[in-house]
Amino acid sequence: MRPLLPFLLLMSLPAAAETRLTVMPQTVADERPVFATVESVREVEARARIAGTLAALSVREGDSVAAGQVIARVEDAKHPPQLAAIDARLAALAAQRRQAAQELERTRALRASGTATQARLDDAQTALDVVEGQIAAAQAERAVTAQQQEEGAVLAPQAGRVLRVRGTAGAVVMPGEAIATLATDRYVLRLRLPERHARFLREGDPVTLGARGLSGGTPLGRGRVRLVYPELQQGQVVADAEVEGLGDFFVGERVRVTIAADLRQAIVIPHAFLIAGAGVDLVRLESGALVPVQRGPVRGEEVEILSGLAAGDVLVRP
């Protein structure tokens, strides 16, 4: 059995090494809770395209709309009589066209028999061409008027939610006047941090969205900073973060967000080196002494030690 002793000692060396830890400070992200505001990436306005009276308004604040959806209708009282007048003119021109076509056919027959002259035949053809030209012009005029009437429909330029409705049924509106303001479906969290955090905030940094209602609870999700604005506003750095699941939030709603706002040196050790005592946490030094420590934030499988340890201390796993 004696030859096996050195082999067993060698096998036990890695396990012994894993039971000791030399304390060394490391750089950690200092996470800070801040308040963010749910904002729309872009706000667009649905505007009237013609002058007239706002005859119908089919949305209200908070409604979801699709791109191209009719949200209101503006009517111009002059359009119906204008269309009726053009239709009457087209009916009269149609009768003139029939008469000109019949006259052309008779003239052609007379020309074939040698009774009518070529000049008379040309005059009959010209009369028919003039009437057809007048019909084409009237049809084009009618199409323009009908298009103007169709432009009375106020369309949603993009899909989103209605933030504000400015028009009321029966009001007179002018071309280009805003009827409603829409927030697009894409929402972001707008962060505003003190200027001292500007140099630590970077695109791609992780953020954690807290519970809704500013009342703690389970975090709702995680996201990342998508844009850091290059201009400070009133001594604050502004950034946008993307987090899934903001579609049912109110625009302007404030939520709690945790971000990495700074970098600092800290002592972090695995949970396995902690000894849970009666109201206090302990660690065992290589000398055998038990040292009380103050536990800090938990970082995955490790925990930050706020006090009780110094760089170079060697810990033994209990």
C-alpha positions in Angstrom: 0.0 0.0 0.0 3.0 2.3 0.6 3.7 2.9 -3.2 0.1 4.3 -3.6 0.7 7.1 -1.1 2.5 9.5 -3.4 -0.1 9.0 -6.1 -3.0 9.8 -3.7 -1.2 12.9 -2.5 -0.8 14.1 -6.1 -4.5 13.5 -6.8 -5.5 15.6 -3.8 -3.4 18.7 -4.8 -6.0 20.2 -7.3 -8.8 19.9 -4.8 -6.7 21.5 -2.2 -5.8 24.4 -4.5 -9.5 25.0 -5.3 -10.3 25.4 -1.6 -8.1 28.5 -1.3 -8.6 31.9 -2.8 -6.3 34.9 -2.8 -8.3 38.1 -2.5 -7.6 40.5 -5.4 -9.6 43.7 -6.3 -11.2 43.6 -9.7 -13.0 46.2 -11.8 -16.8 45.9 -11.6 -19.7 47.9 -13.0 -21.4 50.0 -10.5 -25.1 49.5 -11.2 -27.4 52.3 -10.3 -31.2 52.5 -10.4 -32.5 55.5 -12.4 -35.8 56.6 -13.7 -36.6 56.4 -17.5 -39.5 57.6 -19.5 -41.3 55.6 -22.2 -41.0 57.6 -25.4 -42.0 57.0 -29.0 -39.1 56.9 -31.5 -41.1 59.1 -33.7 -44.3 61.1 -33.5 -46.2 61.9 -36.7 -49.2 64.0 -37.4 -52.3 63.1 -39.5 -53.1 66.3 -41.5 -56.0 67.4 -43.6 -55.3 67.6 -47.3 -58.2 69.8 -48.4 -60.1 72.7 -46.9 -63.6 72.0 -45.6 -65.6 70.9 -42.7 -64.6 68.0 -40.4 -67.5 65.7 -41.0 -66.4 62.6 -39.1 -63.8 61.7 -36.6 -63.4 58.0 -36.0 -60.6 57.8 -33.4 -59.9 59.0 -29.9 -56.8 59.2 -27.6 -55.3 55.8 -27.0 -56.7 54.0 -30.0 -54.3 51.9 -32.1 -54.4 52.6 -35.8 -52.9 50.9 -38.9 -50.9 52.6 -41.6 -53.3 54.2 -44.1 -56.4 53.8 -41.9 -59.0 56.6 -42.3 -59.2 58.4 -39.0 -61.3 61.4 -40.1 -63.1 62.8 -43.1 -63.2 66.4 -44.3 -65.9 67.4 -46.7 -66.1 70.4 -49.1 -69.7 71.4 -49.8 -68.7 72.5 -53.3 -67.6 69.1 -54.6 -71.0 67.4 -55.0 -72.5 70.2 -57.2 -69.3 70.4 -59.2 -69.5 66.7 -60.0 -73.2 67.0 -60.8 -72.4 69.9 -63.2 -69.6 67.9 -64.9 -71.9 64.8 -65.3 -74.6 66.9 -66.9 -72.0 68.4 -69.3 -70.7 64.9 -70.2 -74.3 63.8 -70.9 -74.8 66.7 -73.3 -71.4 66.1 -75.0 -72.3 62.4 -75.4 -75.5 63.5 -77.3 -73.4 65.8 -79.5 -70.9 63.0 -80.2 -73.7 60.7 -81.4 -75.0 63.4 -83.7 -71.5 64.2 -85.0 -70.9 60.5 -85.7 -74.1 60.1 -87.6 -73.3 63.2 -89.6 -69.9 61.8 -90.4 -71.4 58.5 -91.6 -73.9 60.3 -93.9 -71.2 62.4 -95.4 -69.0 59.4 -96.1 -71.9 57.8 -97.9 -72.5 60.9 -100.0 -68.8 61.2 -100.7 -68.7 57.7 -101.9 -71.5 58.4 -104.4 -69.9 61.6 -105.5 -72.6 63.9 -104.1 -70.6 65.4 -101.2 -67.2 67.1 -101.5 -64.1 66.2 -99.7 -64.2 69.5 -97.7 -67.6 68.6 -96.3 -66.3 65.2 -95.2 -63.3 66.8 -93.5 -65.6 69.2 -91.7 -67.7 66.3 -90.4 -64.6 64.5 -89.2 -63.3 67.7 -87.5 -66.6 68.2 -85.7 -66.5 64.7 -84.3 -62.9 65.1 -83.2 -63.8 68.4 -81.4 -66.6 66.8 -79.5 -64.4 63.8 -78.4 -61.8 66.3 -77.2 -64.3 68.1 -75.1 -65.5 64.8 -73.6 -61.9 63.9 -72.7 -61.4 67.3 -71.1 -64.6 67.0 -69.1 -63.7 63.5 -67.9 -60.3 64.7 -66.8 -61.9 67.6 -64.9 -64.3 65.2 -63.2 -61.4 62.9 -62.2 -59.6 65.9 -60.6 -62.7 66.9 -58.7 -63.3 63.3 -57.6 -59.7 63.0 -56.4 -60.1 66.2 -54.4 -63.2 64.7 -52.8 -61.3 61.5 -52.0 -58.5 63.5 -50.4 -61.0 64.5 -47.8 -60.1 61.3 -46.0 -57.5 61.9 -43.3 -55.2 58.9 -43.2 -52.8 57.6 -40.6 -49.3 58.1 -42.1 -48.0 55.2 -40.0 -49.2 52.5 -37.6 -49.2 53.5 -34.0 -51.3 54.9 -31.2 -53.3 58.1 -31.1 -51.7 60.5 -28.6 -53.7 63.6 -29.2 -56.8 64.5 -31.2 -57.0 68.2 -32.1 -60.1 68.4 -34.4 -63.8 68.2 -33.5 -66.7 67.2 -35.7 -68.2 70.2 -37.5 -65.0 72.4 -37.3 -63.7 74.2 -40.3 -60.1 73.0 -41.2 -57.6 74.2 -43.7 -55.1 72.2 -45.9 -52.2 71.0 -43.8 -53.9 71.4 -40.4 -53.1 68.6 -37.9 -56.1 66.5 -37.0 -54.4 63.9 -34.7 -50.9 63.1 -33.4 -49.7 59.5 -33.5 -46.9 57.7 -31.8 -45.3 55.0 -33.8 -45.4 51.4 -32.6 -41.7 51.4 -31.7 -41.0 52.6 -28.2 -37.8 53.3 -26.3 -36.8 54.1 -22.8 -35.3 57.6 -22.6 -32.7 57.8 -19.9 -31.4 61.1 -18.4 -28.3 60.8 -16.2 -26.1 63.3 -14.5 -23.2 64.6 -16.5 -20.6 62.7 -14.4 -21.9 59.4 -15.9 -21.5 60.5 -19.5 -18.1 59.0 -20.0 -19.2 55.5 -18.7 -22.4 55.2 -20.8 -21.9 53.4 -24.1 -24.0 52.0 -26.9 -24.7 48.3 -26.2 -24.6 48.6 -22.4 -27.2 46.3 -20.7 -30.2 47.8 -18.9 -32.8 46.1 -16.6 -36.4 47.3 -16.6 -37.9 47.2 -13.2 -41.5 46.5 -12.3 -44.2 48.7 -13.7 -45.6 51.3 -11.4 -42.4 52.4 -9.6 -43.2 49.8 -6.9 -40.4 47.2 -6.9 -41.3 43.7 -7.8 -39.9 41.3 -10.4 -38.0 43.0 -13.3 -40.0 43.1 -16.5 -37.1 42.5 -18.9 -33.6 43.4 -20.1 -32.4 45.5 -23.0 -29.5 47.5 -24.3 -28.6 51.1 -24.9 -29.1 51.8 -28.6 -28.2 55.5 -28.8 -26.3 58.0 -26.6 -27.0 61.5 -27.7 -23.8 63.6 -28.2 -25.3 66.7 -26.7 -25.8 67.4 -23.0 -29.2 68.8 -22.1 -29.4 70.9 -18.9 -26.3 69.1 -17.4 -27.6 65.6 -18.3 -26.6 63.0 -20.8 -29.6 61.5 -22.7 -29.7 58.0 -24.0 -32.3 55.6 -25.5 -32.6 52.0 -24.6 -34.5 49.3 -26.4 -36.5 46.8 -24.2 -39.1 44.3 -25.5 -42.7 44.6 -24.3 -43.2 48.4 -24.2 -46.1 48.3 -26.6 -48.8 48.5 -23.8 -47.0 51.2 -21.8 -48.3 54.8 -21.8 -46.1 57.3 -23.7 -44.5 59.4 -21.0 -44.8 56.7 -18.3 -41.9 56.6 -15.9 -40.3 53.3 -15.0 -37.3 52.2 -12.9 -34.2 51.1 -14.8 -30.9 49.7 -13.5 -27.8 50.6 -15.6 -24.1 50.3 -15.2 -23.3 54.0 -14.4 -19.7 53.7 -13.3 -16.7 51.4 -13.0 -14.8 50.9 -9.7 -12.5 48.5 -7.9 -14.2 45.9 -5.6 -13.5 42.7 -3.8 -15.7 39.9 -5.1 -15.6 36.2 -3.9 -17.6 33.1 -4.6 -20.6 32.3 -2.4 -18.9 29.0 -1.4 -16.3 30.9 0.7 -19.0 32.6 2.9 -20.1 31.2 6.3 -23.6 32.2 7.3 -23.5 33.1 10.9 -26.1 34.4 13.4 -26.8 37.8 11.9 -23.3 38.1 10.4 -21.3 36.6 7.5 -17.9 35.1 8.1 -14.9 33.9 6.1 -12.1 31.7 7.2 -8.5 32.9 6.6 -5.6 30.6 5.8 -4.4 31.1 9.4 -7.7 29.6 10.7 -9.1 32.8 12.0 -12.8 33.6 11.3 -13.3 37.2 10.0 -16.7 38.9 9.9 -17.5 40.6 6.5 -20.1 42.9 5.2 -21.9 41.4 2.2 -22.7 43.7 -0.8 -24.5 43.2 -4.2 -24.8 39.7 -5.6 -23.1 39.3 -9.0 -24.2 35.9 -10.3 -22.3 33.1 -8.6 -20.2 35.7 -6.6 -20.9 38.3 -4.0 -19.2 41.7 -3.4 -17.5 42.2 0.0 -17.8 45.7 1.2 -15.6 45.4 4.3 -13.6 42.9 6.3 -11.2 41.8 3.6 -8.1 43.3 2.1 -6.1 42.6 -1.0 -3.7 39.7 -0.5 -5.8 37.8 2.1 -6.0 34.1 1.5 -9.3 32.5 2.2 -10.1 28.8 2.8 -13.3 27.3 1.7 -15.3 26.1 4.7 
